Amino acid sequence: MLRWVKFTKYLGEFGWEPVIYTPENPESQETDQSLVKDIPYNLTIIKTKITEPYGIYKRLTGRKQTDKLGVAMMSDKKKAGLMSRISLWIRSNLFIPDPRMLWIRPSVRYLRNYIREHPVDVIITTGPPHSMHIIGFHLHRKTGIKWVADFRDPWTNIDFYRELKLTGIADQYHRKLEKKVLHSADLVLTVSPTMTEEFLLMGAKNVITLTNGFDSESVPESMPDNNKFILLHLGSLPASRNPESLWTAISELVSTNPSFASRLQINLTGKIDVRVSESIQKHNLESFTLFKDFVPHNETPGLLNAASVLLLVINHTPNAKGILTNKFFEYLSSRRPILAIGPLDGDAAFILNESGAGEIFDYDDIPGVKLQLLRLFDLYSKHQLSLQLGHIEKFTRKNLTRELSRLLNNLIH
């Protein structure tokens, strides 16, 4: 939701007054209080209670009620237990499009009454969870108010969709709802050109790419003089994002290059799937690796500023070409060299090449990754790692919000 916290921060400057509707008591992965400062003090926020099945899920799987939700399809166990597999089947096939579906009908009823008393010009929904888009669909149909459906991730083409163990009937229902949203929304926003192309092929009538971005004030001034050659990865590392070629290349360098080994430090900040941890152990890299589960967003500029090289790993999944995360743009803002692993013809590869922010290597290109690490280590040793980037100002949050406001103006005039 960082995307819309930042849009909300700047929309007032462009003549739009956001009204936020959100659950009063949601289950969440983490709560980042550092983002509160970005919310305008006079913002209208309305909340209603939501009923979610996660309490039942926690009881079935033996988790504490106070446990935070995990990142999608991430596991801290080598093999999911029977109750976890049953819970996944129930969640996937009975709660469509997602476990927030129980909030749809009460939200439509509440918001329809709210809008009668407090008229709005545009309804915007952002997903996942895609239940929010179903709320938008019903409000749009009942009120006639213009509706924007913003997709931060795909729906049926999301990386873990094939792991949901869907029946044929459930899969058809997901696809039916997805098309209903794409065909009905007055404007569909996506975060990548590839997702835009996919939605156009599915019959969406008006699709625009509005990527994620970065805050211009977070741009560091200079490269620090580190005693360590720090490779930083921000964010979760699920099994589909496990960079085996990277661990292999690093392991080979550690065993053959004493200077590299003496300076190396790998910082992994975010949730790590057990299979990633096993890969790090297999390559004997535990002693070089620092793990940190969660860092508030206001601390990430400091982490980026301290890093020598930023690691970007794109999920090795069918939708890889269209993956453009918030993290990627914050990497760009840091002006640190990016070492990426992913599709060479994807959207991230295009921006890396256009901006000169780094190099991307195919998933199995161990020699290429190894050679690039050596090149970057040599530049680090000579204090020459800083970058001069081009074509990234368009990705500042303020410029992106300016474009959003232009799109909204066009929608109502």
DODRENTI-18626 format. One record per residue (C-alpha): x, y, z; residue in three letters; residue number from 1. Coordinates in nm, 2 decimals. Layout:
BEGIN
+--------+--------+--------+-----+-----+
:      x :      y :      z : res :   n :
+--------+--------+--------+-----+-----+
:      X :      Y :      Z : ALA : NUM :
...
+--------+--------+--------+-----+-----+
END
This chain:
BEGIN
+--------+--------+--------+-----+-----+
:      x :      y :      z : res :   n :
+--------+--------+--------+-----+-----+
:   0.00 :   0.00 :   0.00 : MET :   1 :
:   0.31 :   0.23 :   0.00 : LEU :   2 :
:   0.20 :   0.33 :  -0.35 : ARG :   3 :
:  -0.12 :   0.49 :  -0.23 : TRP :   4 :
:   0.03 :   0.64 :   0.08 : VAL :   5 :
:   0.26 :   0.84 :  -0.15 : LYS :   6 :
:  -0.01 :   0.93 :  -0.40 : PHE :   7 :
:  -0.22 :   1.06 :  -0.10 : THR :   8 :
:   0.07 :   1.26 :   0.02 : LYS :   9 :
:   0.09 :   1.47 :  -0.30 : TYR :  10 :
:  -0.26 :   1.46 :  -0.45 : LEU :  11 :
:  -0.37 :   1.78 :  -0.26 : GLY :  12 :
:  -0.10 :   1.98 :  -0.45 : GLU :  13 :
:  -0.28 :   1.90 :  -0.77 : PHE :  14 :
:  -0.63 :   1.99 :  -0.67 : GLY :  15 :
:  -0.76 :   1.65 :  -0.56 : TRP :  16 :
:  -0.88 :   1.57 :  -0.20 : GLU :  17 :
:  -0.85 :   1.20 :  -0.12 : PRO :  18 :
:  -1.10 :   1.03 :   0.11 : VAL :  19 :
:  -0.96 :   0.70 :   0.23 : ILE :  20 :
:  -1.18 :   0.39 :   0.31 : TYR :  21 :
:  -0.99 :   0.12 :   0.50 : THR :  22 :
:  -1.06 :  -0.17 :   0.75 : PRO :  23 :
:  -1.07 :  -0.08 :   1.12 : GLU :  24 :
:  -0.94 :  -0.41 :   1.24 : ASN :  25 :
:  -0.74 :  -0.58 :   0.95 : PRO :  26 :
:  -0.50 :  -0.87 :   0.97 : GLU :  27 :
:  -0.17 :  -0.75 :   0.83 : SER :  28 :
:   0.19 :  -0.87 :   0.76 : GLN :  29 :
:   0.36 :  -0.58 :   0.93 : GLU :  30 :
:   0.25 :  -0.23 :   1.05 : THR :  31 :
:   0.49 :   0.05 :   0.95 : ASP :  32 :
:   0.42 :   0.35 :   1.17 : GLN :  33 :
:   0.70 :   0.55 :   1.00 : SER :  34 :
:   0.46 :   0.61 :   0.71 : LEU :  35 :
:   0.22 :   0.80 :   0.92 : VAL :  36 :
:   0.42 :   1.12 :   0.86 : LYS :  37 :
:   0.33 :   1.10 :   0.49 : ASP :  38 :
:  -0.04 :   1.12 :   0.55 : ILE :  39 :
:  -0.18 :   1.48 :   0.53 : PRO :  40 :
:  -0.30 :   1.59 :   0.88 : TYR :  41 :
:  -0.65 :   1.69 :   0.74 : ASN :  42 :
:  -0.71 :   1.38 :   0.54 : LEU :  43 :
:  -1.05 :   1.22 :   0.58 : THR :  44 :
:  -1.02 :   0.85 :   0.67 : ILE :  45 :
:  -1.33 :   0.63 :   0.72 : ILE :  46 :
:  -1.31 :   0.29 :   0.87 : LYS :  47 :
:  -1.55 :  -0.01 :   0.92 : THR :  48 :
:  -1.49 :  -0.35 :   1.08 : LYS :  49 :
:  -1.38 :  -0.64 :   0.86 : ILE :  50 :
:  -1.44 :  -1.01 :   0.91 : THR :  51 :
:  -1.16 :  -1.22 :   0.80 : GLU :  52 :
:  -1.10 :  -1.60 :   0.84 : PRO :  53 :
:  -0.74 :  -1.57 :   0.95 : TYR :  54 :
:  -0.82 :  -1.65 :   1.31 : GLY :  55 :
:  -0.96 :  -1.99 :   1.21 : ILE :  56 :
:  -0.65 :  -2.04 :   0.98 : TYR :  57 :
:  -0.41 :  -1.97 :   1.27 : LYS :  58 :
:  -0.60 :  -2.22 :   1.49 : ARG :  59 :
:  -0.60 :  -2.49 :   1.22 : LEU :  60 :
:  -0.22 :  -2.45 :   1.16 : THR :  61 :
:  -0.12 :  -2.42 :   1.52 : GLY :  62 :
:  -0.02 :  -2.06 :   1.51 : ARG :  63 :
:  -0.07 :  -1.80 :   1.78 : LYS :  64 :
:  -0.35 :  -1.54 :   1.73 : GLN :  65 :
:  -0.08 :  -1.27 :   1.77 : THR :  66 :
:   0.13 :  -1.41 :   1.48 : ASP :  67 :
:   0.16 :  -1.18 :   1.18 : LYS :  68 :
:   0.05 :  -1.30 :   0.84 : LEU :  69 :
:   0.32 :  -1.43 :   0.61 : GLY :  70 :
:   0.41 :  -1.30 :   0.27 : VAL :  71 :
:   0.22 :  -1.49 :   0.00 : ALA :  72 :
:   0.33 :  -1.85 :  -0.05 : MET :  73 :
:   0.64 :  -1.79 :   0.18 : MET :  74 :
:   0.72 :  -2.08 :   0.42 : SER :  75 :
:   0.93 :  -2.12 :   0.73 : ASP :  76 :
:   0.91 :  -2.50 :   0.70 : LYS :  77 :
:   1.06 :  -2.74 :   0.45 : LYS :  78 :
:   0.72 :  -2.90 :   0.39 : LYS :  79 :
:   0.37 :  -2.77 :   0.46 : ALA :  80 :
:   0.17 :  -2.98 :   0.71 : GLY :  81 :
:  -0.16 :  -3.14 :   0.63 : LEU :  82 :
:  -0.36 :  -2.86 :   0.80 : MET :  83 :
:  -0.17 :  -2.60 :   0.61 : SER :  84 :
:  -0.25 :  -2.77 :   0.28 : ARG :  85 :
:  -0.61 :  -2.80 :   0.37 : ILE :  86 :
:  -0.63 :  -2.44 :   0.48 : SER :  87 :
:  -0.47 :  -2.33 :   0.15 : LEU :  88 :
:  -0.73 :  -2.53 :  -0.04 : TRP :  89 :
:  -1.02 :  -2.38 :   0.16 : ILE :  90 :
:  -0.88 :  -2.02 :   0.12 : ARG :  91 :
:  -0.82 :  -2.06 :  -0.25 : SER :  92 :
:  -1.15 :  -2.23 :  -0.35 : ASN :  93 :
:  -1.41 :  -2.10 :  -0.10 : LEU :  94 :
:  -1.29 :  -1.74 :  -0.05 : PHE :  95 :
:  -1.29 :  -1.58 :  -0.39 : ILE :  96 :
:  -1.13 :  -1.36 :  -0.49 : PRO :  97 :
:  -0.95 :  -1.35 :  -0.15 : ASP :  98 :
:  -1.03 :  -1.37 :   0.23 : PRO :  99 :
:  -1.14 :  -1.01 :   0.23 : ARG : 100 :
:  -1.45 :  -1.11 :   0.03 : MET : 101 :
:  -1.67 :  -1.09 :   0.35 : LEU : 102 :
:  -1.61 :  -0.71 :   0.35 : TRP : 103 :
:  -1.76 :  -0.66 :   0.00 : ILE : 104 :
:  -2.13 :  -0.64 :   0.07 : ARG : 105 :
:  -2.12 :  -0.44 :   0.40 : PRO : 106 :
:  -1.87 :  -0.20 :   0.23 : SER : 107 :
:  -2.09 :  -0.14 :  -0.07 : VAL : 108 :
:  -2.39 :  -0.08 :   0.15 : ARG : 109 :
:  -2.19 :   0.16 :   0.38 : TYR : 110 :
:  -2.02 :   0.35 :   0.10 : LEU : 111 :
:  -2.33 :   0.39 :  -0.10 : ARG : 112 :
:  -2.49 :   0.57 :   0.19 : ASN : 113 :
:  -2.17 :   0.77 :   0.26 : TYR : 114 :
:  -2.15 :   0.89 :  -0.10 : ILE : 115 :
:  -2.51 :   1.02 :  -0.09 : ARG : 116 :
:  -2.42 :   1.25 :   0.20 : GLU : 117 :
:  -2.06 :   1.32 :   0.09 : HIS : 118 :
:  -2.05 :   1.32 :  -0.30 : PRO : 119 :
:  -1.72 :   1.22 :  -0.47 : VAL : 120 :
:  -1.60 :   1.27 :  -0.83 : ASP : 121 :
:  -1.41 :   0.94 :  -0.87 : VAL : 122 :
:  -1.39 :   0.60 :  -0.70 : ILE : 123 :
:  -1.05 :   0.44 :  -0.69 : ILE : 124 :
:  -0.98 :   0.08 :  -0.58 : THR : 125 :
:  -0.63 :  -0.07 :  -0.55 : THR : 126 :
:  -0.55 :  -0.44 :  -0.53 : GLY : 127 :
:  -0.46 :  -0.69 :  -0.44 : PRO : 128 :
:  -0.66 :  -0.78 :  -0.24 : PRO : 129 :
:  -0.89 :  -0.79 :  -0.54 : HIS : 130 :
:  -1.20 :  -0.78 :  -0.32 : SER : 131 :
:  -1.15 :  -0.41 :  -0.33 : MET : 132 :
:  -1.21 :  -0.40 :  -0.70 : HIS : 133 :
:  -1.53 :  -0.59 :  -0.66 : ILE : 134 :
:  -1.64 :  -0.32 :  -0.41 : ILE : 135 :
:  -1.56 :  -0.06 :  -0.67 : GLY : 136 :
:  -1.75 :  -0.26 :  -0.94 : PHE : 137 :
:  -2.07 :  -0.26 :  -0.74 : HIS : 138 :
:  -2.04 :   0.11 :  -0.63 : LEU : 139 :
:  -1.97 :   0.21 :  -0.99 : HIS : 140 :
:  -2.27 :   0.01 :  -1.12 : ARG : 141 :
:  -2.51 :   0.15 :  -0.85 : LYS : 142 :
:  -2.40 :   0.51 :  -0.85 : THR : 143 :
:  -2.26 :   0.58 :  -1.20 : GLY : 144 :
:  -1.95 :   0.75 :  -1.05 : ILE : 145 :
:  -1.64 :   0.72 :  -1.26 : LYS : 146 :
:  -1.42 :   0.43 :  -1.14 : TRP : 147 :
:  -1.04 :   0.37 :  -1.15 : VAL : 148 :
:  -0.91 :   0.01 :  -1.08 : ALA : 149 :
:  -0.54 :   0.02 :  -0.99 : ASP : 150 :
:  -0.35 :  -0.31 :  -1.01 : PHE : 151 :
:  -0.03 :  -0.31 :  -0.80 : ARG : 152 :
:   0.00 :  -0.68 :  -0.90 : ASP : 153 :
:  -0.17 :  -0.90 :  -1.16 : PRO : 154 :
:  -0.47 :  -1.11 :  -1.07 : TRP : 155 :
:  -0.47 :  -1.45 :  -1.24 : THR : 156 :
:  -0.12 :  -1.40 :  -1.37 : ASN : 157 :
:   0.03 :  -1.33 :  -1.03 : ILE : 158 :
:   0.34 :  -1.54 :  -0.96 : ASP : 159 :
:   0.18 :  -1.77 :  -0.70 : PHE : 160 :
:  -0.15 :  -1.82 :  -0.87 : TYR : 161 :
:  -0.06 :  -2.17 :  -0.99 : ARG : 162 :
:   0.03 :  -2.27 :  -0.63 : GLU : 163 :
:  -0.32 :  -2.20 :  -0.50 : LEU : 164 :
:  -0.45 :  -2.55 :  -0.58 : LYS : 165 :
:  -0.76 :  -2.41 :  -0.75 : LEU : 166 :
:  -1.04 :  -2.63 :  -0.89 : THR : 167 :
:  -1.15 :  -2.57 :  -1.24 : GLY : 168 :
:  -1.46 :  -2.40 :  -1.12 : ILE : 169 :
:  -1.27 :  -2.17 :  -0.88 : ALA : 170 :
:  -1.02 :  -2.08 :  -1.16 : ASP : 171 :
:  -1.31 :  -1.99 :  -1.40 : GLN : 172 :
:  -1.47 :  -1.77 :  -1.13 : TYR : 173 :
:  -1.15 :  -1.58 :  -1.07 : HIS : 174 :
:  -1.11 :  -1.52 :  -1.44 : ARG : 175 :
:  -1.48 :  -1.41 :  -1.47 : LYS : 176 :
:  -1.44 :  -1.16 :  -1.19 : LEU : 177 :
:  -1.11 :  -1.03 :  -1.33 : GLU : 178 :
:  -1.27 :  -0.97 :  -1.67 : LYS : 179 :
:  -1.57 :  -0.80 :  -1.51 : LYS : 180 :
:  -1.34 :  -0.55 :  -1.35 : VAL : 181 :
:  -1.13 :  -0.49 :  -1.66 : LEU : 182 :
:  -1.43 :  -0.45 :  -1.88 : HIS : 183 :
:  -1.62 :  -0.22 :  -1.64 : SER : 184 :
:  -1.37 :   0.02 :  -1.50 : ALA : 185 :
:  -1.35 :   0.36 :  -1.67 : ASP : 186 :
:  -0.97 :   0.35 :  -1.62 : LEU : 187 :
:  -0.74 :   0.06 :  -1.53 : VAL : 188 :
:  -0.39 :   0.15 :  -1.39 : LEU : 189 :
:  -0.10 :  -0.09 :  -1.39 : THR : 190 :
:   0.25 :  -0.07 :  -1.26 : VAL : 191 :
:   0.43 :  -0.21 :  -1.57 : SER : 192 :
:   0.40 :  -0.20 :  -1.95 : PRO : 193 :
:   0.38 :  -0.58 :  -1.97 : THR : 194 :
:   0.08 :  -0.59 :  -1.74 : MET : 195 :
:  -0.08 :  -0.32 :  -1.95 : THR : 196 :
:  -0.04 :  -0.52 :  -2.26 : GLU : 197 :
:  -0.18 :  -0.83 :  -2.09 : GLU : 198 :
:  -0.49 :  -0.64 :  -1.97 : PHE : 199 :
:  -0.55 :  -0.49 :  -2.32 : LEU : 200 :
:  -0.55 :  -0.84 :  -2.47 : LEU : 201 :
:  -0.81 :  -0.94 :  -2.21 : MET : 202 :
:  -1.04 :  -0.67 :  -2.33 : GLY : 203 :
:  -0.98 :  -0.38 :  -2.09 : ALA : 204 :
:  -1.11 :  -0.07 :  -2.25 : LYS : 205 :
:  -0.87 :   0.19 :  -2.11 : ASN : 206 :
:  -0.54 :   0.09 :  -1.95 : VAL : 207 :
:  -0.25 :   0.32 :  -1.85 : ILE : 208 :
:   0.09 :   0.23 :  -1.70 : THR : 209 :
:   0.17 :   0.44 :  -1.39 : LEU : 210 :
:   0.47 :   0.28 :  -1.23 : THR : 211 :
:   0.58 :   0.29 :  -0.87 : ASN : 212 :
:   0.84 :   0.55 :  -0.78 : GLY : 213 :
:   1.07 :   0.70 :  -0.52 : PHE : 214 :
:   1.08 :   1.01 :  -0.30 : ASP : 215 :
:   1.32 :   1.27 :  -0.44 : SER : 216 :
:   1.42 :   1.37 :  -0.09 : GLU : 217 :
:   1.56 :   1.02 :  -0.02 : SER : 218 :
:   1.83 :   1.05 :  -0.29 : VAL : 219 :
:   2.18 :   1.02 :  -0.11 : PRO : 220 :
:   2.45 :   1.28 :  -0.18 : GLU : 221 :
:   2.76 :   1.05 :  -0.20 : SER : 222 :
:   2.89 :   0.70 :  -0.18 : MET : 223 :
:   3.01 :   0.61 :   0.17 : PRO : 224 :
:   3.36 :   0.49 :   0.24 : ASP : 225 :
:   3.28 :   0.14 :   0.36 : ASN : 226 :
:   3.52 :  -0.11 :   0.52 : ASN : 227 :
:   3.29 :  -0.38 :   0.38 : LYS : 228 :
:   3.17 :  -0.46 :   0.03 : PHE : 229 :
:   2.80 :  -0.47 :   0.12 : ILE : 230 :
:   2.56 :  -0.65 :  -0.11 : LEU : 231 :
:   2.21 :  -0.55 :   0.00 : LEU : 232 :
:   1.87 :  -0.71 :  -0.08 : HIS : 233 :
:   1.56 :  -0.53 :   0.05 : LEU : 234 :
:   1.23 :  -0.71 :   0.07 : GLY : 235 :
:   1.11 :  -1.07 :   0.09 : SER : 236 :
:   1.29 :  -1.37 :  -0.07 : LEU : 237 :
:   1.03 :  -1.64 :  -0.15 : PRO : 238 :
:   1.14 :  -1.96 :  -0.31 : ALA : 239 :
:   1.06 :  -1.83 :  -0.66 : SER : 240 :
:   1.31 :  -1.55 :  -0.60 : ARG : 241 :
:   1.59 :  -1.77 :  -0.47 : ASN : 242 :
:   1.90 :  -1.66 :  -0.67 : PRO : 243 :
:   2.10 :  -1.98 :  -0.69 : GLU : 244 :
:   2.33 :  -1.84 :  -0.96 : SER : 245 :
:   2.42 :  -1.55 :  -0.73 : LEU : 246 :
:   2.49 :  -1.78 :  -0.43 : TRP : 247 :
:   2.71 :  -2.00 :  -0.65 : THR : 248 :
:   2.90 :  -1.71 :  -0.80 : ALA : 249 :
:   2.96 :  -1.56 :  -0.45 : ILE : 250 :
:   3.07 :  -1.89 :  -0.31 : SER : 251 :
:   3.32 :  -1.94 :  -0.59 : GLU : 252 :
:   3.46 :  -1.60 :  -0.54 : LEU : 253 :
:   3.49 :  -1.64 :  -0.16 : VAL : 254 :
:   3.69 :  -1.96 :  -0.21 : SER : 255 :
:   3.93 :  -1.82 :  -0.47 : THR : 256 :
:   3.96 :  -1.45 :  -0.39 : ASN : 257 :
:   4.08 :  -1.38 :  -0.03 : PRO : 258 :
:   4.05 :  -1.00 :  -0.07 : SER : 259 :
:   3.69 :  -1.04 :  -0.18 : PHE : 260 :
:   3.61 :  -1.28 :   0.11 : ALA : 261 :
:   3.77 :  -1.05 :   0.37 : SER : 262 :
:   3.55 :  -0.75 :   0.26 : ARG : 263 :
:   3.22 :  -0.93 :   0.17 : LEU : 264 :
:   2.90 :  -0.87 :   0.37 : GLN : 265 :
:   2.55 :  -0.98 :   0.25 : ILE : 266 :
:   2.26 :  -0.80 :   0.40 : ASN : 267 :
:   1.92 :  -0.96 :   0.36 : LEU : 268 :
:   1.64 :  -0.74 :   0.49 : THR : 269 :
:   1.30 :  -0.90 :   0.48 : GLY : 270 :
:   1.12 :  -1.23 :   0.52 : LYS : 271 :
:   1.33 :  -1.53 :   0.39 : ILE : 272 :
:   1.18 :  -1.86 :   0.27 : ASP : 273 :
:   1.33 :  -2.16 :   0.43 : VAL : 274 :
:   1.45 :  -2.28 :   0.09 : ARG : 275 :
:   1.65 :  -1.96 :   0.05 : VAL : 276 :
:   1.81 :  -2.01 :   0.39 : SER : 277 :
:   1.90 :  -2.37 :   0.29 : GLU : 278 :
:   2.07 :  -2.24 :  -0.03 : SER : 279 :
:   2.28 :  -2.00 :   0.17 : ILE : 280 :
:   2.38 :  -2.28 :   0.40 : GLN : 281 :
:   2.46 :  -2.51 :   0.11 : LYS : 282 :
:   2.70 :  -2.26 :  -0.03 : HIS : 283 :
:   2.86 :  -2.19 :   0.30 : ASN : 284 :
:   2.77 :  -1.82 :   0.31 : LEU : 285 :
:   2.60 :  -1.80 :   0.65 : GLU : 286 :
:   2.91 :  -1.63 :   0.81 : SER : 287 :
:   2.90 :  -1.35 :   0.55 : PHE : 288 :
:   2.52 :  -1.30 :   0.58 : THR : 289 :
:   2.32 :  -1.07 :   0.81 : LEU : 290 :
:   1.95 :  -1.13 :   0.83 : PHE : 291 :
:   1.69 :  -0.88 :   0.94 : LYS : 292 :
:   1.32 :  -0.96 :   0.92 : ASP : 293 :
:   1.16 :  -0.62 :   0.90 : PHE : 294 :
:   1.28 :  -0.26 :   0.87 : VAL : 295 :
:   1.04 :   0.05 :   0.88 : PRO : 296 :
:   1.03 :   0.24 :   0.55 : HIS : 297 :
:   1.20 :   0.54 :   0.70 : ASN : 298 :
:   1.51 :   0.34 :   0.77 : GLU : 299 :
:   1.56 :   0.21 :   0.41 : THR : 300 :
:   1.74 :   0.52 :   0.28 : PRO : 301 :
:   2.01 :   0.47 :   0.54 : GLY : 302 :
:   2.04 :   0.10 :   0.44 : LEU : 303 :
:   2.06 :   0.19 :   0.07 : LEU : 304 :
:   2.31 :   0.47 :   0.14 : ASN : 305 :
:   2.54 :   0.22 :   0.33 : ALA : 306 :
:   2.53 :  -0.04 :   0.05 : ALA : 307 :
:   2.79 :  -0.09 :  -0.21 : SER : 308 :
:   2.57 :  -0.30 :  -0.45 : VAL : 309 :
:   2.20 :  -0.36 :  -0.46 : LEU : 310 :
:   2.06 :  -0.70 :  -0.54 : LEU : 311 :
:   1.75 :  -0.72 :  -0.74 : LEU : 312 :
:   1.60 :  -1.07 :  -0.80 : VAL : 313 :
:   1.29 :  -1.11 :  -1.01 : ILE : 314 :
:   1.06 :  -1.40 :  -0.95 : ASN : 315 :
:   1.14 :  -1.70 :  -1.18 : HIS : 316 :
:   0.78 :  -1.73 :  -1.27 : THR : 317 :
:   0.56 :  -1.68 :  -1.59 : PRO : 318 :
:   0.48 :  -1.32 :  -1.51 : ASN : 319 :
:   0.85 :  -1.22 :  -1.45 : ALA : 320 :
:   0.87 :  -0.98 :  -1.75 : LYS : 321 :
:   0.61 :  -0.74 :  -1.59 : GLY : 322 :
:   0.74 :  -0.73 :  -1.23 : ILE : 323 :
:   0.83 :  -0.38 :  -1.13 : LEU : 324 :
:   0.82 :  -0.34 :  -0.75 : THR : 325 :
:   0.84 :  -0.03 :  -0.53 : ASN : 326 :
:   1.18 :  -0.16 :  -0.42 : LYS : 327 :
:   1.32 :  -0.13 :  -0.77 : PHE : 328 :
:   1.25 :   0.24 :  -0.79 : PHE : 329 :
:   1.39 :   0.31 :  -0.45 : GLU : 330 :
:   1.70 :   0.13 :  -0.57 : TYR : 331 :
:   1.72 :   0.37 :  -0.86 : LEU : 332 :
:   1.70 :   0.67 :  -0.63 : SER : 333 :
:   2.00 :   0.55 :  -0.43 : SER : 334 :
:   2.24 :   0.58 :  -0.72 : ARG : 335 :
:   2.40 :   0.26 :  -0.62 : ARG : 336 :
:   2.49 :   0.00 :  -0.89 : PRO : 337 :
:   2.22 :  -0.27 :  -0.92 : ILE : 338 :
:   2.30 :  -0.63 :  -0.99 : LEU : 339 :
:   1.98 :  -0.79 :  -1.12 : ALA : 340 :
:   1.88 :  -1.14 :  -1.20 : ILE : 341 :
:   1.57 :  -1.19 :  -1.42 : GLY : 342 :
:   1.44 :  -1.19 :  -1.77 : PRO : 343 :
:   1.66 :  -0.99 :  -2.01 : LEU : 344 :
:   1.36 :  -0.87 :  -2.21 : ASP : 345 :
:   1.15 :  -0.76 :  -1.91 : GLY : 346 :
:   1.03 :  -0.42 :  -1.80 : ASP : 347 :
:   1.30 :  -0.40 :  -1.52 : ALA : 348 :
:   1.57 :  -0.47 :  -1.78 : ALA : 349 :
:   1.45 :  -0.19 :  -2.00 : PHE : 350 :
:   1.46 :   0.07 :  -1.73 : ILE : 351 :
:   1.80 :  -0.06 :  -1.61 : LEU : 352 :
:   1.94 :  -0.02 :  -1.96 : ASN : 353 :
:   1.78 :   0.32 :  -2.02 : GLU : 354 :
:   1.90 :   0.46 :  -1.69 : SER : 355 :
:   2.24 :   0.30 :  -1.67 : GLY : 356 :
:   2.16 :   0.19 :  -1.32 : ALA : 357 :
:   2.30 :  -0.16 :  -1.34 : GLY : 358 :
:   2.32 :  -0.49 :  -1.53 : GLU : 359 :
:   2.08 :  -0.78 :  -1.54 : ILE : 360 :
:   2.17 :  -1.14 :  -1.59 : PHE : 361 :
:   1.96 :  -1.45 :  -1.68 : ASP : 362 :
:   1.87 :  -1.68 :  -1.40 : TYR : 363 :
:   2.14 :  -1.94 :  -1.48 : ASP : 364 :
:   2.42 :  -1.71 :  -1.59 : ASP : 365 :
:   2.67 :  -1.79 :  -1.32 : ILE : 366 :
:   2.98 :  -1.67 :  -1.52 : PRO : 367 :
:   2.81 :  -1.34 :  -1.60 : GLY : 368 :
:   2.71 :  -1.27 :  -1.24 : VAL : 369 :
:   3.06 :  -1.37 :  -1.12 : LYS : 370 :
:   3.23 :  -1.14 :  -1.36 : LEU : 371 :
:   3.01 :  -0.85 :  -1.27 : GLN : 372 :
:   3.07 :  -0.90 :  -0.90 : LEU : 373 :
:   3.44 :  -0.89 :  -0.97 : LEU : 374 :
:   3.41 :  -0.58 :  -1.17 : ARG : 375 :
:   3.20 :  -0.41 :  -0.90 : LEU : 376 :
:   3.44 :  -0.52 :  -0.63 : PHE : 377 :
:   3.73 :  -0.37 :  -0.83 : ASP : 378 :
:   3.54 :  -0.03 :  -0.86 : LEU : 379 :
:   3.46 :  -0.05 :  -0.49 : TYR : 380 :
:   3.83 :  -0.10 :  -0.41 : SER : 381 :
:   3.91 :   0.21 :  -0.62 : LYS : 382 :
:   3.63 :   0.42 :  -0.46 : HIS : 383 :
:   3.46 :   0.45 :  -0.81 : GLN : 384 :
:   3.12 :   0.29 :  -0.75 : LEU : 385 :
:   2.90 :   0.60 :  -0.78 : SER : 386 :
:   2.67 :   0.63 :  -1.08 : LEU : 387 :
:   2.55 :   0.91 :  -1.30 : GLN : 388 :
:   2.20 :   0.82 :  -1.40 : LEU : 389 :
:   1.97 :   0.95 :  -1.66 : GLY : 390 :
:   1.59 :   0.94 :  -1.72 : HIS : 391 :
:   1.48 :   0.87 :  -1.36 : ILE : 392 :
:   1.32 :   1.20 :  -1.26 : GLU : 393 :
:   0.99 :   1.08 :  -1.42 : LYS : 394 :
:   0.98 :   0.82 :  -1.15 : PHE : 395 :
:   0.97 :   1.06 :  -0.85 : THR : 396 :
:   0.65 :   1.02 :  -0.65 : ARG : 397 :
:   0.55 :   1.38 :  -0.71 : LYS : 398 :
:   0.58 :   1.36 :  -1.09 : ASN : 399 :
:   0.38 :   1.03 :  -1.09 : LEU : 400 :
:   0.11 :   1.20 :  -0.88 : THR : 401 :
:   0.10 :   1.48 :  -1.12 : ARG : 402 :
:   0.03 :   1.23 :  -1.40 : GLU : 403 :
:  -0.23 :   1.06 :  -1.19 : LEU : 404 :
:  -0.41 :   1.39 :  -1.13 : SER : 405 :
:  -0.40 :   1.46 :  -1.51 : ARG : 406 :
:  -0.56 :   1.12 :  -1.57 : LEU : 407 :
:  -0.83 :   1.19 :  -1.31 : LEU : 408 :
:  -0.90 :   1.53 :  -1.46 : ASN : 409 :
:  -0.95 :   1.38 :  -1.81 : ASN : 410 :
:  -1.18 :   1.12 :  -1.66 : LEU : 411 :
:  -1.43 :   1.38 :  -1.53 : ILE : 412 :
:  -1.41 :   1.64 :  -1.80 : HIS : 413 :
+--------+--------+--------+-----+-----+
END
